[in-house]
Amino acid sequence: MIEHKFILALVALFDRWVLALVTFAVTLIISANSFFGKKRMSHENGIALRGRLRIAADARMPEHDFFEQGRTFACRIRHGAASFTDDAKLVVRSASIKFADSRSKSPMDILMNTGRMPLFWNARTFVQFMLRSMAGKGKEYVPYLRAHPPAAIGGGDGVRRDPVSPHRLVYQTQTTSGFIGRDKVFRYARYRLVPVPFDGEESGLPDEWDRNHAWLQNPLFNETRNRNYLKDATRELLASGEVMRYMLQIQLRLPPPDDTLQPEWIAADVPWDETMFPYLDLAALDVSEALSYKEGVLTWFDLCHHPKSLPIPKARSIDDAHSLNHLRLAGIWATRARLLSYRLTGVPPAFPDSRQAKDWKGLPPMAKPP
């Protein structure tokens, strides 16, 4: 019995050592890219907005010290797109919320993406995906997608093409975090952001071809809009006096009676049944102003920003479902590297409108970009 416990302790120690080593290597690579390339870790293409947030807790939700009904916050929200600086590409879109009108400091940040399933769901699959990205994206993703069918499903589920507005999409955390109410009971939580009003249909949903070929991300050949069309339209809409309204929602789930082994449903690639675990209205957001390009690039979001009652569960290994958030927490070093680069050499210029510009990339290569 003693030997068995000793072996388990050694295995646990080894798993944590591997997780620490992988985290260090990934953080070093991404931080170097952020410093020398002056880029975000991902979702470089985006627009930052300003508004107000009001907690409107659903009566079915347990009382919570932070999410107290009627509480208001100034807030920022950034809509971004993964990998490519072109609004018309077939890409995963994102929404990040900061519970403060600040570049950095905040009591709570939430990071979300389109789709119910991600392309990776722990540190191991993230590293494999990252290596394919470093190899060149596009067709380089195919071996990874073949090896991980859930990733192929997640990629097709998460991409959006030509949405009319970032406000017409649904965003979800996908990863699982913690929620401790005033009853002191720990629950698992997931968040999503929906437009108001919402008829259940998102803009930009992929057709069957795009869903099954999500790695072919170029704009359509008949595309006529410039590569910043979505950001331009958002600025014009808010400048006209319109308000973009959203509802932040939360999904809660109790852990199993024996939580010594993690339940498989905490993994990011396992959506929760919404009939059994419905999304509850949590906060109403009214977004009324677009920030300048410079203010947008200087605004950053960090999972470290959260109250103790909304914890990020600790990861135990690179295969642990929580290891994805573990890597995201370490991303603060990449952010610091990027901001240091800005301080030393200045903020990079905004992306050109033209696809003939040298920085634009077609994957696969396009002889005549639209």
Buried (B, 14 or more C-beta within 10 A) or exposed (E): EEEEEEEEEEEEEEBBEBBEEBBEEBBEBBBEBBBEEBBBBBBBBBBBBBBBBBBBBEEEBBEBEBBEBEBEBEBBBBBBBBBBBBBBBBBBBBBBBBBBBBBBEBEBBBBBBBBBBBBBBBBBBBBBBBEBBEEEBBEBBEEBBEEBEBBBBBBBBBBBBBBEBBBBBBBBBBBBBBBBBEEEEBBBBBBBBBBEEEEEEBBBBBEEEBBEBBBBBBBEEEBEBBBBBBBBBBBEBBEEEEBBBBBBBBBBBEBEEEEEEBBEBBBBBBBBEEEEBBBBBBBBBBBBBBBEBEBBBBBBBBBEBBBEBBBBBEBBBBBBBBBBBBBBBBBBBBBBBBBEBBEEEEBBEBBBEEBEEEEBBBBEEBEEBB
